[in-house]
Amino acid sequence: MNKPHFIGSFVQPALVDKWSEKDWERHYDLLLEAGIDIMILQWIAETPNGKFTYIGYESENTSFEYADNCRKAEGYLKNALEAAQKKGVKVFIGLNFADEWWGGGFRNAEWIKKQTDINNAMAKEIYDRYKTEYPDAFYGWYWVWEMYNDTNGDEVYWADMMTRSLEFFTRLDKSLPVLMSPFISGYLDKTPEETGKMWRSFFEKCAFRPGDIFCSQDSVGASQFPIEKI
């Protein structure tokens, strides 16, 4: 009888962006031994106020703006995909993130446009460069911007931002799914009914497509948010 088990894992760049292809192969071997064959690269760029302060692949896009102190880990994405193609691991690629998100930057139309323009330009460059080379490993996109069980109307902005990229991803290659992982905040103390109403509103406004994945993440079961509150 099959038992429920984890089939995916994720990493953030600070831990792995200096890894060689062999390092990735060893890591994938351990994951596969545990029954895990999905890897999420949570993000590969940081773009506060539209300028790159971190990038994890070798970009030739001349429209990108870089901060003077931008840190470049240009082998990160390629090594992760190269090893995944060899080992049979499916990779979801997260693109850019900016900390203004947490201060409500998503309520600003100009900010949304700037960040999604970067998101989409990265997606096009990465797809053109790596999808043919690593057809099985390049499995889908991860939506980096973390949504949560807010009920103050912010889902309108989130749906606008995500739709701008979903429509672009569809034109690029509609076969690649998008994985989104909102978190449940115990600090907001929303009821399950309130949370459900918010997500229904989000999906009514967002161009989420058949095959895309909604997979809620952390906080559920933590001490401040027991599972009974779901």
C-alpha positions as CSV (number, residue, x, y, z in Angstrom):
1,M,0.0,0.0,0.0
2,N,1.3,3.4,-0.9
3,K,1.9,5.7,2.1
4,P,1.8,9.5,2.0
5,H,5.4,10.8,1.6
6,F,7.3,13.8,0.5
7,I,8.1,13.9,-3.2
8,G,9.7,17.4,-3.4
9,S,12.3,19.6,-1.7
10,F,13.4,23.2,-2.1
11,V,16.5,25.2,-1.7
12,Q,17.5,28.9,-1.3
13,P,20.5,30.2,-3.1
14,A,22.8,31.0,-0.1
15,L,23.1,27.3,0.7
16,V,23.7,25.9,-2.8
17,D,24.7,28.5,-5.4
18,K,28.4,27.7,-5.1
19,W,27.8,24.0,-5.6
20,S,29.5,22.2,-8.5
21,E,27.6,19.8,-10.8
22,K,29.0,16.9,-8.7
23,D,27.7,18.5,-5.5
24,W,24.2,18.6,-7.1
25,E,24.5,15.0,-8.2
26,R,25.3,13.8,-4.7
27,H,22.4,15.8,-3.3
28,Y,20.0,14.5,-5.9
29,D,21.1,10.9,-5.1
30,L,20.2,11.4,-1.5
31,L,16.8,12.9,-2.4
32,L,16.0,10.1,-4.8
33,E,17.0,7.5,-2.2
34,A,14.3,9.1,0.0
35,G,11.7,9.1,-2.8
36,I,12.0,12.7,-3.7
37,D,12.4,13.6,-7.4
38,I,11.2,17.3,-7.4
39,M,13.5,20.2,-6.7
40,I,12.3,23.8,-6.3
41,L,14.9,26.5,-6.7
42,Q,13.1,29.1,-4.6
43,W,14.6,32.1,-6.4
44,I,17.6,32.9,-8.6
45,A,17.6,36.7,-8.5
46,E,17.0,39.6,-6.1
47,T,15.7,42.8,-7.7
48,P,14.9,45.4,-5.1
49,N,13.5,48.5,-6.7
50,G,14.2,46.9,-10.1
51,K,18.0,46.6,-9.8
52,F,19.7,43.2,-9.5
53,T,21.7,42.8,-6.2
54,Y,22.0,39.0,-6.9
55,I,21.7,36.8,-9.9
56,G,22.2,33.0,-10.2
57,Y,22.7,32.5,-13.9
58,E,24.8,34.1,-16.7
59,S,22.5,36.7,-18.3
60,E,23.1,38.6,-21.5
61,N,20.1,40.8,-21.2
62,T,21.3,44.4,-21.7
63,S,18.1,45.9,-20.3
64,F,18.8,44.6,-16.8
65,E,20.1,47.1,-14.2
66,Y,22.7,46.0,-11.7
67,A,23.6,47.4,-8.3
68,D,27.3,48.2,-7.8
69,N,27.5,45.4,-5.2
70,C,25.5,42.8,-7.2
71,R,26.6,39.3,-6.3
72,K,26.8,36.9,-9.3
73,A,26.7,33.1,-9.0
74,E,26.5,32.4,-12.7
75,G,26.9,28.6,-12.4
76,Y,24.0,28.1,-10.0
77,L,21.1,27.4,-12.3
78,K,23.2,25.6,-15.0
79,N,24.8,23.2,-12.5
80,A,21.4,22.4,-10.9
81,L,19.8,21.6,-14.2
82,E,22.8,19.7,-15.6
83,A,22.8,17.3,-12.6
84,A,19.0,17.0,-12.6
85,Q,18.9,16.0,-16.2
86,K,21.4,13.2,-15.5
87,K,19.6,12.0,-12.4
88,G,16.0,12.3,-13.5
89,V,15.0,15.1,-11.2
90,K,12.4,17.6,-12.1
91,V,13.2,21.3,-11.4
92,F,10.8,24.2,-10.7
93,I,12.6,27.4,-11.3
94,G,11.9,30.5,-9.1
95,L,12.8,33.8,-10.7
96,N,13.2,37.2,-9.0
97,F,12.2,38.5,-5.6
98,A,12.3,41.9,-3.9
99,D,11.8,42.7,-0.2
100,E,9.5,45.6,-1.0
101,W,6.9,42.9,-1.4
102,W,6.6,42.6,2.4
103,G,6.0,46.3,2.8
104,G,3.0,46.2,0.4
105,G,5.0,47.1,-2.7
106,F,2.5,45.0,-4.7
107,R,-0.1,47.7,-4.1
108,N,1.8,50.0,-6.4
109,A,1.0,49.5,-10.1
110,E,4.4,50.8,-11.3
111,W,6.2,48.4,-8.9
112,I,4.2,45.5,-10.1
113,K,5.0,46.3,-13.7
114,K,8.7,46.7,-13.1
115,Q,9.0,43.4,-11.2
116,T,6.9,41.4,-13.6
117,D,8.8,42.8,-16.6
118,I,12.0,41.5,-15.0
119,N,10.3,38.2,-14.1
120,N,9.1,37.7,-17.7
121,A,12.4,38.8,-19.3
122,M,14.3,36.3,-17.1
123,A,11.9,33.5,-18.0
124,K,12.3,34.1,-21.7
125,E,16.1,34.2,-21.5
126,I,16.3,31.1,-19.2
127,Y,13.8,29.2,-21.3
128,D,15.6,29.9,-24.6
129,R,19.0,29.0,-23.1
130,Y,18.2,25.9,-21.1
131,K,14.9,24.2,-22.0
132,T,16.2,22.5,-25.2
133,E,19.5,21.5,-23.4
134,Y,17.7,20.1,-20.3
135,P,14.2,19.1,-21.6
136,D,13.3,16.7,-18.8
137,A,14.9,18.6,-15.8
138,F,13.4,22.0,-16.8
139,Y,9.9,21.1,-15.5
140,G,8.1,24.3,-14.5
141,W,8.2,27.7,-12.8
142,Y,8.0,28.5,-9.1
143,W,6.0,31.6,-8.2
144,V,8.4,33.3,-5.8
145,W,6.2,36.0,-4.4
146,E,4.7,34.6,-1.2
147,M,1.0,35.2,-0.7
148,Y,-0.8,34.5,2.6
149,N,-4.2,34.3,4.2
150,D,-4.9,38.0,4.0
151,T,-8.5,39.2,3.8
152,N,-8.0,42.9,3.3
153,G,-8.4,42.9,-0.5
154,D,-4.7,42.4,-1.3
155,E,-5.7,39.4,-3.4
156,V,-6.7,41.8,-6.2
157,Y,-3.1,43.0,-6.5
158,W,-1.7,39.5,-6.2
159,A,-4.0,38.3,-9.0
160,D,-3.0,41.2,-11.2
161,M,0.7,40.5,-10.7
162,M,0.5,36.8,-11.2
163,T,-1.7,37.0,-14.2
164,R,0.8,39.2,-16.0
165,S,3.4,36.4,-15.7
166,L,1.0,33.5,-16.2
167,E,-0.1,35.0,-19.6
168,F,3.5,35.4,-20.6
169,F,4.4,31.8,-19.4
170,T,1.5,30.5,-21.6
171,R,2.8,32.3,-24.7
172,L,6.3,31.0,-23.9
173,D,5.4,27.4,-23.3
174,K,2.0,26.5,-22.0
175,S,3.1,22.9,-21.1
176,L,5.2,24.2,-18.2
177,P,3.2,24.4,-14.9
178,V,3.5,27.1,-12.3
179,L,3.7,26.1,-8.7
180,M,2.6,28.6,-6.1
181,S,3.0,28.0,-2.3
182,P,1.2,30.6,-0.2
183,F,1.7,30.3,3.6
184,I,-0.8,30.3,6.4
185,S,-0.2,33.0,8.9
186,G,-1.3,32.3,12.5
187,Y,-0.7,35.9,13.4
188,L,-3.5,37.1,11.2
189,D,-5.9,34.9,13.1
190,K,-8.3,34.5,10.2
191,T,-11.0,31.9,10.3
192,P,-11.0,29.1,7.7
193,E,-14.1,30.6,6.2
194,E,-12.4,34.0,5.8
195,T,-9.3,32.4,4.3
196,G,-11.5,30.4,1.9
197,K,-13.4,33.5,0.8
198,M,-10.1,35.3,0.1
199,W,-8.7,32.4,-2.1
200,R,-11.9,32.1,-4.0
201,S,-11.7,35.8,-4.8
202,F,-8.1,35.4,-5.9
203,F,-8.8,32.5,-8.3
204,E,-11.7,34.4,-9.8
205,K,-9.4,37.2,-10.7
206,C,-6.2,35.3,-11.6
207,A,-5.5,33.5,-14.9
208,F,-4.5,30.3,-13.1
209,R,-4.5,27.5,-15.7
210,P,-5.3,23.8,-15.7
211,G,-2.1,22.0,-14.6
212,D,-0.9,24.8,-12.4
213,I,-0.3,23.8,-8.8
214,F,-1.5,25.4,-5.6
215,C,0.5,23.9,-2.7
216,S,0.2,25.6,0.7
217,Q,3.5,25.7,2.6
218,D,4.7,26.4,6.2
219,S,3.0,27.5,9.4
220,V,0.4,24.7,9.4
221,G,0.9,22.7,12.5
222,A,3.3,25.1,14.1
223,S,2.7,25.9,17.8
224,Q,1.1,29.3,17.1
225,F,-1.2,27.8,14.4
226,P,-2.4,24.2,15.3
227,I,-3.9,22.2,12.5
228,E,-7.4,22.5,14.0
229,K,-7.5,26.1,12.8
230,I,-7.3,25.1,9.1
